[in-house]
Amino acid sequence: MGQVETGQIRKILLVDDEESILGITSAMLERIADKHGLDFDIKTSSDAVHVLYDLVHQQKDDFDLIFMDVRMPRVCGEEIYRSMQLMDSKGQDRVVFVTAYPDDLVDAIFGVPLKILKKPFHLRDVEKIVLRIFDLDDGSGDEPWETLENKPC
């Protein structure tokens, strides 16, 4: 990702069908931004179909970080991710799947290791992910997310 420059705005997308999760995660991100002197432009969506259209068909994948729920009505997070891969989207390495059911991601997604944040999660979990993704930590220690290594199809 690279170091965050002073005054640089980082765009973050939250995708979850539960409005409460969107609100809580958004508030967590605002606290993290305040604590670390960061500036986030946070977009939220509870409509996965709309997100799929924007990210894939409109190629609006200029987000620096995407937190995406796995289980959603009509279109699941995995389908959005697969579509991003097929469209050669640059955003796929910035996706963190948020789920209480990591086993839902067992199907291979073209051999790419997945970043997973398990529900329920806490402020410190989100903070560690943000700092690692934006290269603001020292990079030592374990990854702040669980990783699912999928085998190629």
C-alpha positions in Angstrom: 0.0 0.0 0.0 2.6 2.6 1.0 2.8 5.1 3.7 -0.1 7.4 4.3 1.0 11.0 3.6 -0.2 13.8 5.9 -3.6 15.0 4.6 -4.0 12.0 2.3 -7.6 10.8 2.2 -8.0 7.0 2.2 -11.3 5.7 0.7 -12.9 2.8 2.6 -15.9 0.8 1.5 -18.0 -1.1 4.0 -20.4 -3.7 2.5 -22.8 -5.5 4.8 -26.6 -6.2 4.7 -26.8 -5.4 8.4 -27.1 -1.6 8.9 -26.0 -2.0 12.6 -22.7 -3.5 11.5 -22.2 -0.7 9.0 -22.8 1.9 11.7 -20.6 0.2 14.3 -17.7 -0.4 11.8 -18.0 3.2 10.5 -17.8 4.6 14.0 -14.7 2.4 14.7 -13.0 3.7 11.6 -13.7 7.3 12.6 -12.1 6.6 16.1 -9.1 5.0 14.4 -8.7 8.0 12.1 -8.9 10.4 15.0 -6.4 8.4 17.1 -3.8 8.2 14.3 -4.4 11.5 12.6 -5.8 9.9 9.5 -8.4 11.1 7.1 -10.9 8.5 5.8 -13.7 8.9 3.3 -16.0 6.1 4.4 -18.7 4.8 2.1 -21.2 2.2 3.3 -23.7 0.0 1.4 -26.2 -2.6 2.4 -27.0 -3.4 -1.2 -24.5 -6.0 -2.6 -26.0 -5.8 -6.1 -25.4 -2.1 -6.3 -21.8 -2.6 -5.0 -21.2 -5.4 -7.6 -22.5 -3.0 -10.4 -20.2 -0.2 -9.2 -17.1 -2.2 -8.6 -17.2 -4.5 -11.5 -19.3 -3.0 -14.3 -18.5 0.6 -13.7 -15.0 -0.3 -12.6 -15.2 2.1 -9.7 -12.6 0.2 -7.6 -10.6 3.2 -6.3 -11.1 2.1 -2.7 -8.0 1.8 -0.6 -9.7 -0.8 1.7 -12.9 -2.8 1.4 -14.6 -4.6 4.3 -17.1 -7.0 2.7 -19.6 -9.3 4.4 -19.8 -12.8 3.0 -23.4 -13.7 3.5 -25.8 -11.2 1.9 -29.1 -11.5 0.1 -29.1 -11.8 -3.7 -25.3 -11.5 -4.1 -22.7 -12.7 -1.6 -19.3 -11.2 -1.0 -17.5 -14.1 -2.6 -19.4 -13.5 -5.9 -18.4 -9.8 -5.8 -14.8 -10.8 -5.2 -14.8 -13.4 -8.0 -16.2 -10.8 -10.4 -13.5 -8.3 -9.4 -10.9 -11.0 -10.2 -12.5 -11.7 -13.6 -12.5 -8.0 -14.4 -8.8 -7.8 -13.3 -9.8 -5.3 -10.6 -6.9 -3.7 -8.7 -9.1 -3.7 -5.5 -9.1 -7.4 -4.8 -5.9 -7.3 -2.7 -7.6 -4.7 -0.5 -10.6 -6.8 0.4 -11.1 -8.0 4.0 -14.0 -10.5 4.3 -16.1 -10.0 7.4 -18.0 -13.1 8.5 -19.1 -15.2 11.4 -18.8 -18.2 9.1 -15.3 -18.4 7.6 -16.1 -21.9 6.4 -18.4 -20.3 3.8 -15.2 -19.2 2.0 -14.0 -22.8 1.5 -14.5 -22.7 -2.2 -11.3 -21.7 -4.1 -11.2 -18.2 -5.3 -8.6 -18.6 -8.0 -5.8 -19.5 -5.6 -5.6 -16.1 -3.8 -5.1 -16.1 0.0 -8.1 -14.4 1.6 -8.1 -11.9 4.5 -10.8 -12.7 7.0 -12.1 -10.7 10.0 -14.3 -12.9 12.1 -17.5 -11.6 13.7 -17.9 -10.5 16.4 -14.9 -8.2 16.1 -13.5 -5.4 18.3 -12.0 -2.0 17.7 -8.5 -3.3 18.2 -9.1 -5.9 15.4 -10.2 -3.3 12.9 -7.4 -0.9 14.0 -4.7 -3.6 13.4 -6.0 -4.3 10.0 -6.2 -0.7 9.0 -2.6 0.0 10.2 -1.3 -3.1 8.4 -3.1 -2.4 5.1 -1.9 1.2 5.1 1.7 0.2 6.2 1.4 2.2 9.4 2.6 -0.5 11.7 6.1 -2.0 11.9 5.0 -5.1 10.0 6.2 -7.4 12.8 4.1 -10.2 14.3 1.2 -12.1 12.9 -1.1 -10.8 10.3 -4.1 -9.0 11.9 -6.5 -11.1 9.9 -7.1 -14.8 9.6 -5.9 -16.1 6.2 -7.6 -18.8 4.2 -5.2 -20.3 1.7 -7.2 -21.6 -1.2 -6.0 -24.0 -3.8 -6.2 -23.0 -7.5 -9.3 -24.3 -9.3 
